[in-house]
Amino acid sequence: MPTIGVMIPGVINHDYLGEVFKGVADTAKQHRCSLLTNIQNPSRQDSLTHFLGRGGCDGVVMVIPHNYERLVEVCREYQRECVLVDYPATSGVDDLPSVSVTNREGILSGMRHLLALGHQRIGFITGRMDGAAAQERYEGYRQALEEAGIAYDPALVVDGGWLHVLSYRGTQALLQLDPPPTAIMASCDVSAAAAYQATHERNLTVGKDLSIVGFDDVRMAMTLTPPLTTVRQPMYQLGKTAVEMLLQRLSGQTLPELHVRLETELIIRQSTGAPNP
């Protein structure tokens, strides 16, 4: 059986990366495949000869790694099949198999929930905008405003970059606006947790003074106070699907779909409510 390689951009105990990796590892085991893991360090350039060369992996699952373009180029040099998970927003990878989620639709569901509660002034925390997922989630935010007839205000959009520290600073900036937003739509649960921190520090109550919606539904979402309303994405299924697609390619099969989109689902908890009068 083939050896599956997985490239991942950091520590795999992170909820999102950990769940995707678990889907990869379990599915590789079910198919009796060996698994090689390449955990990237963005501060150094690792040689990929051992990973992709003779004795290495036969195909690669790339989970939002750094330097996508170079990695794709190297895979092509070694004639290794690869499947992208949460692919980049750059050109040159349209011919490669990919698996992602309904990012735009997920944000739309969260925004429509906030709008139905009566919120009109809604802040947005972006992800890292060089990726397609972040761009699609931003587009979902814009689309929801347009549907509701609300003018887009760039002051209500801050860069979170998938990072707690950037999202925390961005939320601080949003809460200093006059008037501040009554709700925040975050591009990931990490950003939502950062928004909680900034909100609590201003002695405001999440769900009453400020409604917050996240995206992912990682374990942390239920441990926040109050529990987080968020868009659930099937993280384990992303890894599982990527391996199944890769094995089909390695066996010479034609994929029914080159770009697979998995459904998201809005999970409503106590972090959202009607705006204070």
NULUMSE-130627 format. One record per atom (N, C-alpha, C, O, CB): residue in three letters; x, y, z. Coordinates in steps of 0.1 Angstrom, whole numbers, plus 5000, padded with zeros to 4 digits. Glycine has a CB too. Layout:
alaXYZ;...
This chain:
met500849885000;met500050005000;met500950135000;met502050125005;met499050005012;pro500450244995;pro501250364994;pro501450425007;pro500850395017;pro500550464985;thr502450515007;thr502850595019;thr502250735017;thr502550795007;thr504350605022;ile501450775026;ile500750905026;ile501651005033;ile502050985045;ile499350905031;gly501951125027;gly502551235034;gly501651335038;gly500651365030;gly503751285026;val501751405049;val500951515053;val501851635057;val502751615065;val499951475064;met501551745051;met502351865054;met501351955062;met500251985058;met502851945041;ile501852005073;ile501052085082;ile501852205088;ile503052185090;ile500451995094;pro501252315090;pro502052435093;pro502452465107;pro502952565110;pro501352555088;gly502152365116;gly502552395130;gly502152285139;gly501852175134;gly501852525135;val502052305152;val501852205162;val500452145160;val499452225158;val501952265176;ile500352015160;ile499051955157;ile498151925169;ile497251845168;ile499251825149;asn498451995180;asn497451985191;asn496452105190;asn495552105198;asn498151985205;his496752195181;his495752295178;his494452225173;his494452135166;his496252395167;asp493252275178;asp492052205175;asp491752185161;asp491452075157;asp490852285181;tyr491852295152;tyr491552275138;tyr492652175132;tyr492252075126;tyr491652415131;leu493852205133;leu494952125127;leu494851985133;leu495051885126;leu496252185129;gly494551975146;gly494551845152;gly493451755147;gly493651635145;gly494451855167;glu492251815145;glu491151735140;glu491351695125;glu491051585121;glu489851815141;val491851785117;val492151755103;val493151645103;val493051545095;val492651875095;phe494251655111;phe495251555111;phe494751415115;phe495151315110;phe496451595120;lys493851425125;lys493251295130;lys492451225118;lys492551105117;lys492351325142;gly491751305111;gly491051255099;gly491951195089;gly491751085083;gly490251355092;val493151255087;val494151205078;val494751075083;val494750975076;val495351305076;ala495151075096;ala495850955102;ala494850835103;ala495250725099;ala496350995116;asp493650855107;asp492750745108;asp492350685095;asp492350565094;asp491450795115;thr492250775085;thr491850715071;thr493050645065;thr492850545059;thr491350835062;ala494250695067;ala495450625062;ala495550495069;ala495850395062;ala496750715065;lys495250485082;lys495350355089;lys494250255084;lys494550145082;lys495150375104;gln493050305081;gln491950225076;gln492350155063;gln491950045060;gln490650305075;his493150235055;his493550185042;his494850115042;his495450085032;his493550295032;arg495450095055;arg496650025057;arg497850095050;arg498750035045;arg496649885052;cys497750225050;cys498850315044;cys499750355055;cys499350375066;cys498250435037;ser501050375052;ser502050435061;ser501750585060;ser501250635051;ser503450395057;leu502250655071;leu502050795072;leu503350865075;leu503950835085;leu500950835082;leu503750965067;leu504851045070;leu504351185073;leu503451235065;leu505851045058;thr504851255083;thr504451385086;thr505551495085;thr506651465090;thr503851395101;asn505251605079;asn506151715078;asn505551835085;asn504651895079;asn506551745063;ile506051865097;ile505551975104;ile506452095101;ile507652095104;ile505551955119;gln505952195095;gln506752305090;gln507152405101;gln506452425111;gln506052385079;asn508352455100;asn508852565108;asn509052685098;asn509952685090;asn510152535116;pro508152795099;pro508252905089;pro509552975090;pro509953055081;pro507152995091;ser510352955101;ser511653035102;ser512752965095;ser513953015095;ser511953055117;arg512552845090;arg513652775083;arg513052705071;arg511852675070;arg514352675093;gln513952675061;gln513552605049;gln514052455051;gln515252435050;gln514152675037;asp513152365052;asp513552225053;asp513752165039;asp513052195030;asp512452145061;ser514752075039;ser514851995027;ser513751895026;ser513451825036;ser516251925026;leu513151875014;leu512051785012;leu512451655005;leu511651575001;leu510951855004;thr513851645003;thr514351524996;thr513951395003;thr513451304996;thr515851534995;his514051385016;his513751265024;his512251245023;his511751135022;his514251275038;phe511451355024;phe509951345025;phe509351305011;phe508451225011;phe509451475029;leu509951355000;leu509351334987;leu510151244978;leu509651194968;leu509151464980;gly511351224982;gly512251144973;gly512050994975;gly511150954981;gly513651184975;arg513050924970;arg512950774971;arg512950734985;arg513650774994;arg514250714964;gly511950644988;gly511750595002;gly510850685010;gly510550655021;gly513050585009;gly510450805004;gly509550895011;gly508050865007;gly507750745005;gly509851035007;cys507250965007;cys505850945005;cys505550934990;cys506250984982;cys505051055011;asp504350864987;asp503950854973;asp503050964969;asp502850994957;asp503250724971;gly502351024979;gly501451144976;gly501351224989;gly501651175000;gly500151094971;val500851344987;val500851444998;val499551505000;val498851544991;val501951554996;val499151515013;val497951605017;val498551725023;val499351715033;val497051525027;met498251845017;met498851975022;met497752045030;met496652075025;met499352065011;val497952065043;val496952125052;val497452265054;val498252295063;val496752045065;ile496952365047;ile497252505048;ile498752535051;ile498952605061;ile496352575058;pro499652475044;pro501052495048;pro501552635043;pro500952695035;pro501952385042;his502752675049;his503352795044;his503952765030;his504352655027;his504452835054;asn504052875022;asn504752865010;asn504152765000;asn504952674995;asn506252845012;tyr502852764999;tyr502152674990;tyr502752654976;tyr503052544971;tyr500752714989;glu503052774970;glu503552764956;glu504752684954;glu504952604945;glu503752904951;arg505752704963;arg506952634963;arg506752484965;arg507352404959;arg507952694973;leu505952454975;leu505652314978;leu504952244967;leu505352124964;leu504752304991;val504052304960;val503452244948;val504452224937;val504452124931;val502252334943;glu505352324936;glu506352314925;glu507252194928;glu507652114919;glu507252444925;val507652174941;val508552064945;val507851934943;val508451834938;val508952074960;cys506551924946;cys505751804944;cys505751764929;cys505851644926;cys504351814949;arg505651864921;arg505551844906;arg506951794902;arg507051704893;arg505151964899;glu508051854908;glu509351804904;glu509551664907;glu510251584899;glu510451894911;tyr509051614919;tyr509251474923;tyr508051384917;tyr508051264920;tyr509251464938;gln507151444909;gln506051374904;gln505251304914;gln504851194913;gln506551274893;arg504951384925;arg504051334936;arg502651394935;arg502551514933;arg504751364949;glu501651314936;glu500351364936;glu500151434949;glu500751404960;glu499251244935;cys499251544949;cys498951614961;cys497551654961;cys496951684951;cys499951734963;val496951664973;val495651714975;val495751834985;val496351824996;val494651604981;leu495051944982;leu495152064991;leu493952065000;leu492752044996;leu495152194982;val494152095013;val493152125022;val493152275026;val494252325030;val493252035035;asp492052345024;asp492052485026;asp493052555017;asp494052605022;asp492252525041;tyr492852545005;tyr493852584994;tyr494052734994;tyr493352815000;tyr493352544981;pro495152784988;pro495552924988;pro494652994978;pro493952944970;pro497052944985;ala494753134979;ala493953214969;ala494753254957;ala494353344950;ala493453334977;thr495953184955;thr496753224944;thr496453134932;thr495753034933;thr498253204948;ser496853184920;ser496653104908;ser497752994907;ser498652994915;ser496753194895;gly497552904898;gly498452794896;gly498152664903;gly498952574901;gly499752844900;val497052664910;val496752534917;val495352494913;val494752394919;val496852554932;asp494652554904;asp493352514900;asp493252374895;asp492152314895;asp492852614890;asp494352324889;asp494252184884;asp494552084894;asp494451964891;asp495352174873;leu494752114907;leu495052024917;leu493851994925;leu492952084927;leu496152074927;pro493651864930;pro492451834938;pro492551914951;pro493551934957;pro492451684941;ser491351954956;ser491252024968;ser489951984976;ser489051944969;ser491352174966;val490052004989;val488851984997;val488752105007;val489752135013;val488851845005;ser487652165007;ser487452285016;ser485952275021;ser485252175019;ser487752415009;val485552385027;val484152395032;val483452515026;val484052595019;val484152405048;thr482152515028;thr481352625023;thr481552755031;thr480752785040;thr479852585022;asn482752815029;asn483152925037;asn482153045036;asn481753105046;asn484552975034;arg481853085024;arg481053205022;arg479653175028;arg479053265035;arg480853235007;glu479053055025;glu477753025030;glu477753015045;glu476753055052;glu477252895024;gly478852975051;gly478952965066;gly478853105072;gly478153125082;gly480152895070;ile479653195067;ile479553335072;ile478253395070;ile477653465078;ile480653415066;leu477653365058;leu476253415055;leu475253375066;leu474453445071;leu475853375041;ser475353245070;ser474453195080;ser474653265093;ser473653295100;ser474653045082;gly475853285097;gly476153365110;gly475653505109;gly475153555119;gly477653355113;met475953575098;met475553705096;met473953725096;met473453815102;met476153765083;arg473353625089;arg471853635088;arg471253615102;arg470253675105;arg471353525079;his471853535110;his471453515124;his471553645132;his470553685139;his472253405131;leu472653715131;leu472853845138;leu471853945132;leu471254025140;leu474253895136;leu471653955119;leu470754045114;leu469354025118;leu468554115121;leu470854045098;ala468953895119;ala467653855123;ala467353895138;ala466253925142;ala467353705122;leu468453905146;leu468353945160;leu468154095161;leu467854145171;leu469553895168;gly468454165150;gly468254315150;gly469554395149;gly469554515150;gly467554355162;his470754325148;his471954395147;his472154455133;his471854395123;his473154295150;gln472654575133;gln472854655121;gln474354695119;gln474854705108;gln471954775120;arg474954715130;arg476354755130;arg477254635135;arg477354605147;arg476654875140;ile477754555125;ile478454435128;ile479854435124;ile480154465112;ile477754315121;gly480754415133;gly482254415130;gly482554275124;gly481854175126;gly483054445143;phe483754275117;phe484254155111;phe485754135114;phe486454235111;phe483854145096;ile486154025118;ile487553995120;ile487953895109;ile487453785109;ile487853935135;thr488853935101;thr489253845089;thr490253735094;thr490853745105;thr489953935078;gly490453645085;gly491553545086;gly492753595079;gly492853715076;gly491153405081;arg493653515076;arg494853545068;arg494453555053;arg494053455047;arg496053445070;met494453675048;met493753705035;met494553655023;met494053685012;met493553845034;asp495653585024;asp496253525013;asp495753385010;asp496153315001;asp497753515015;gly494753345018;gly494053215016;gly492653225011;gly492053325014;gly494053135029;ala492253125003;ala490853134998;ala489853135009;ala488853205007;ala490653014988;ala490053055019;ala489053045030;ala488753185036;ala487653225038;ala489452945041;ala489853255039;ala489653395045;ala488953485035;ala488053565039;ala491053455049;gln489353485023;gln488653565013;gln487253535011;gln486353625010;gln489453554999;glu486853405011;glu485453365009;glu484653405021;glu483453445020;glu485353215007;arg485253395033;arg484453435045;arg484253585045;arg483153635049;arg485253395058;tyr485253665041;tyr485053805039;tyr483953835029;tyr483153925031;tyr486453875035;glu483953765018;glu482953785008;glu481553755013;glu480553825010;glu483253694995;gly481453655022;gly480153625029;gly479653735037;gly478553765037;gly480353495037;tyr480653805044;tyr480253915052;tyr479754035044;tyr478654085047;tyr481553965060;arg480454065033;arg480054165024;arg478654135018;arg477754225016;arg481054185012;gln478454005014;gln477253965007;gln476053985017;gln474954035013;gln477253825003;ala476253945030;ala475153955040;ala474754105042;ala473554135043;ala475653895053;leu475754195042;leu475454335044;leu474654385032;leu473654455033;leu476754415045;glu475054345020;glu474354385008;glu472954335007;glu472054415004;glu475154334995;glu472754215011;glu471354155012;glu470454235021;glu469254255018;glu471454005016;ala471054285032;ala470254355042;ala470154505039;ala469454575046;ala470954335056;gly470854545028;gly470754695025;gly471554775034;gly471254895036;gly469354735025;ile472654725040;ile473454795050;ile474754835043;ile475354755036;ile473754715062;ala475154965043;ala476355005037;ala477554945043;ala477654935055;ala476355165037;tyr478554905035;tyr479754855040;tyr480654965046;tyr480755075040;tyr480554785028;asp481154945058;asp481955035065;asp483354975068;asp483454885076;asp481355085079;pro484355015060;pro485654945062;pro486254965076;pro487054885080;pro486655005053;ala485755055084;ala486255075098;ala485754955107;ala486354935117;ala485755205104;leu484754885102;leu484254775110;leu484954645107;leu484654535112;leu482754755108;val485954645098;val486654525094;val488154535099;val488854625096;val486654505078;val488554435107;val489954435112;val490654295108;val489954195106;val489954445127;asp491954305108;asp492754185104;asp492954095116;asp493554145126;asp494054225097;gly492553975116;gly492853885126;gly493853785123;gly494553735132;gly491553805130;gly494053755110;gly495153665106;gly495153525112;gly496153455112;gly496453725109;trp493953475116;trp493753345124;trp494453355137;trp494553245144;trp494353235115;leu494953465142;leu495753475154;leu495053545165;leu494353635163;leu497153545151;his495253495177;his494653555189;his495053695191;his494253785194;his494953475202;val496353725190;val496853855194;val496353955184;val496054065188;val498453855194;leu496353925171;leu495854025161;leu494354045163;leu493854155162;leu496153975147;ser493653945166;ser492253955167;ser491854035180;ser490854105180;ser491553815168;tyr492654015190;tyr492454085203;tyr492654235200;tyr491854325205;tyr493454035214;arg493754275194;arg493954415191;arg492854465182;arg492454585183;arg495354435184;gly492454385172;gly491454435163;gly490154455170;gly489454555167;gly491154335152;thr489754375180;thr488554385187;thr488654515196;thr487654585197;thr488254265196;gln489754535202;gln489954665209;gln489654785201;gln489054875205;gln491454665215;ala490254785188;ala489954895179;ala488454905176;ala487955015175;ala490754875166;leu487754795174;leu486354795171;leu485554855183;leu484654935181;leu485854655168;leu485954825195;leu485154865206;leu485455015210;leu484755075218;leu485554775218;gln486455065204;gln486755215206;gln486055305196;gln486155425197;gln488255235205;leu485455245186;leu484655325176;leu483555395182;leu483055345193;leu484255235164;asp483055495176;asp481955575181;asp480855585170;asp481055665161;asp482355715186;pro479855505170;pro479555405180;pro480255275177;pro480555245166;pro477955385181;pro480455195187;pro481055055185;pro480054965179;pro478854995179;pro481555005198;pro480454855173;pro479554755168;pro478754685180;pro479254685191;pro480254645160;thr477554645176;thr476754565186;thr477054415185;thr476554335194;thr475254595185;ala477754375174;ala478054235172;ala479354225164;ala479654315157;ala476854165165;ile479954105166;ile481154075158;ile481053945152;ile480753845159;ile482454085167;met481353935139;met481453805132;met482953775130;met483653855124;met480653805118;ala483453665136;ala484853635135;ala485053525125;ala484153435124;ala485353595149;ser486153525119;ser486453425108;ser486953295114;ser487053195106;ser487553475099;cys487253285127;cys487553155133;cys487253165148;cys487153275153;cys489053115131;asp487253055155;asp486953055169;asp488053115177;asp487853175188;asp486652915174;val489353105172;val490453175179;val490253325180;val490453385190;val491853135172;ser489753375169;ser489453525168;ser488353555177;ser488353655184;ser489153565154;ala487353465178;ala486153495186;ala486553495201;ala486053575209;ala485053385184;ala487453395205;ala487953395219;ala488753525222;ala488553575233;ala488853275221;ala489453575213;ala490153695215;ala489153815217;ala489453905225;ala491153735203;ala488053815209;ala487053915210;ala486353905224;ala486054005230;ala485953895199;tyr486253785229;tyr485653765243;tyr486653835253;tyr486153915262;tyr485553615247;gln487953815252;gln488853875261;gln488754025261;gln488654085272;gln490253825258;ala488854085249;ala488754225248;ala487454285254;ala487354385259;ala488954275234;thr486354205252;thr485054245256;thr484954245272;thr484454335278;thr483954155251;his485454135278;his485454125292;his486254225299;his485954285309;his485953985296;glu487354265292;glu488254365298;glu487654505299;glu488054585306;glu489554375290;arg486654525291;arg485854655291;arg484654645299;arg483754725299;arg485454695276;asn484554535307;asn483454505316;asn482054505309;asn481054545313;asn483354615327;leu482154445297;leu480954425288;leu480654275289;leu481454195291;leu481154475274;thr479354245287;thr478854105287;thr478654055273;thr477854105266;thr477654095296;val479353945270;val479153875257;val477753815257;val477253755266;val480153765255;gly477053845246;gly475653795245;gly474553905248;gly473453895244;gly475453675253;lys475054005256;lys474154115260;lys474654245254;lys473954305246;lys473954125275;asp475854285258;asp476454415253;asp477054395239;asp477054485231;asp477454465263;leu477554275237;leu478154245224;leu477854105220;leu478254015228;leu479654275224;ser477254075209;ser477153945204;ser478353905195;ser478853985188;ser475753925195;ile478753775197;ile479953725190;ile479553595183;ile479053505190;ile481153715199;val479953575170;val479853455163;val481253415158;val481953495153;val478853465152;gly481553285160;gly482853235155;gly482653145142;gly481653145136;gly483553155166;phe483753075139;phe483752985128;phe484752865131;phe485952895133;phe484053055114;asp484252745131;asp485052625133;asp484352525142;asp484052405138;asp486452655139;asp483852575154;asp483352485164;asp484352385169;asp484152265170;asp482052415159;val485452445174;val486552365180;val486052345195;val485152405199;val487952435180;arg486752265202;arg486352225216;arg486252355225;arg485452355234;arg487452135222;met487152455222;met487152575230;met485752645230;met485452715239;met488252665225;ala485052625219;ala483752705217;ala482752675229;ala482052765233;ala483152665204;met482852555234;met481852515245;met482452555259;met481652565268;met481652375245;thr483752585260;thr484252615273;thr484352765275;thr484552815287;thr485752565274;leu484052845265;leu483952995267;leu482753025275;leu481752955275;leu483953065253;thr482753145282;thr481653185290;thr481153325284;thr481853425285;thr482053205304;pro479953315278;pro479053205276;pro479453125264;pro480353165257;pro477553255274;pro478953005262;pro479352915251;pro479052995238;pro478153075236;pro478552785251;leu479952965228;leu480053045216;leu479052995205;leu479052875202;leu481453045211;thr478353085200;thr477553065187;thr478653065176;thr479453155175;thr476453175185;thr478652955168;thr479752945158;thr479252865146;thr478252795146;thr480952885164;val479952875135;val479752795123;val480652675124;val481852675124;val480052885110;arg479952555124;arg480752435125;arg481152385112;arg480352375102;arg479852325132;gln482452355111;gln482952295098;gln483452155102;gln484052135112;gln484152385092;pro483352065092;pro483651925095;pro485151895093;pro485651855083;pro482951835085;met485951935104;met487351935103;met487951785101;met488851765092;met487951995116;tyr487451695108;tyr487851555107;tyr487551505093;tyr488451435087;tyr487151465117;gln486451545087;gln486051495074;gln486951565063;gln487151495053;gln484551535071;leu487451685066;leu488351745056;leu489551655054;leu490051625043;leu488851875061;gly490151605065;gly491351515065;gly490951385058;gly491751325050;gly491951495078;lys489851325062;lys489451195057;lys489251205042;lys489651115034;lys488151145064;thr488451305037;thr488151325023;thr489451345015;thr489551285004;thr487251445021;ala490451425020;ala491651445013;ala492451315011;ala492951295000;ala492551545021;val492451235021;val493251105019;val492451015009;val493150955000;val493351035032;glu491151015010;glu490450925000;glu490650974986;glu490750894976;glu488950925004;met490651114984;met490851164971;met492251134966;met492551094954;met490651324971;leu493251144975;leu494651114971;leu494850964967;leu495550944957;leu495551144983;leu494250874975;leu494350734971;leu493650704958;leu494150624950;leu493650654982;gln492550774954;gln491950754941;gln492950804930;gln493050734920;gln490650834940;arg493650914932;arg494550964923;arg495750864921;arg496250844910;arg495051104927;leu496250814932;leu497350724932;leu497050594925;leu497950534919;leu497850694946;ser495750554925;ser495350434918;ser494950454904;ser494550364897;ser494250364926;gly495150584899;gly494850614885;gly493350644882;gly493050654871;gly495250504877;gln492550654893;gln491150684890;gln490950834887;gln491750914892;gln490350634903;thr489850854880;thr489450994878;thr488551034890;thr487550964893;thr488751014864;leu488851154896;leu487951194907;leu486651244901;leu486551314891;leu488651314914;pro485551204908;pro484151264904;pro484151414905;pro483551474896;pro483151204913;glu484851464915;glu484951614917;glu486351654920;glu486951584928;glu483951664928;leu486951744913;leu488251784915;leu488351874928;leu489351874935;leu488851864903;his487351964930;his487252054941;his486052014949;his484952044945;his487252204937;val486251954961;val485151914969;val484852014980;val485752074986;val485451774976;arg483552044982;arg483152144993;arg482252065003;arg481252014999;arg482452264986;leu482652075015;leu481852015026;leu481052115033;leu481452235034;leu482851945036;glu479852075037;glu478852165043;glu479252215057;glu479852145065;glu477452105043;thr478952345059;thr479052405073;thr477652415079;thr476652395072;thr479652545072;glu477652435092;glu476352445099;glu476452545111;glu477452535118;glu475952305105;leu475452635112;leu475452735122;leu474952665135;leu473952605135;leu474552855119;ile475752675146;ile475452625159;ile475152745168;ile476052815172;ile476552525165;ile473852755172;ile473552875181;ile473652845195;ile473052745200;ile472052925177;arg474352925202;arg474552905217;arg474253045224;arg473453125218;arg476052855221;gln474853075235;gln474453185243;gln475253315240;gln475153415247;gln474553155257;ser476153315230;ser477053435228;ser476353535219;ser476953645216;ser478353395222;thr475153505215;thr474353605206;thr473053625212;thr472353545218;thr474253545192;gly472553755210;gly471253795215;gly470853925208;gly471653985200;gly471153815230;ala469753975211;ala469354105205;ala470154215210;ala470654215222;ala467854135208;pro470454325202;pro471254435207;pro470554505218;pro469354515218;pro471554535195;asn471354565227;asn470854645238;asn470154765232;asn470754825223;asn471954685248;pro468954805237;pro468354925232;pro469155055235;pro468755165231;pro466954945237;
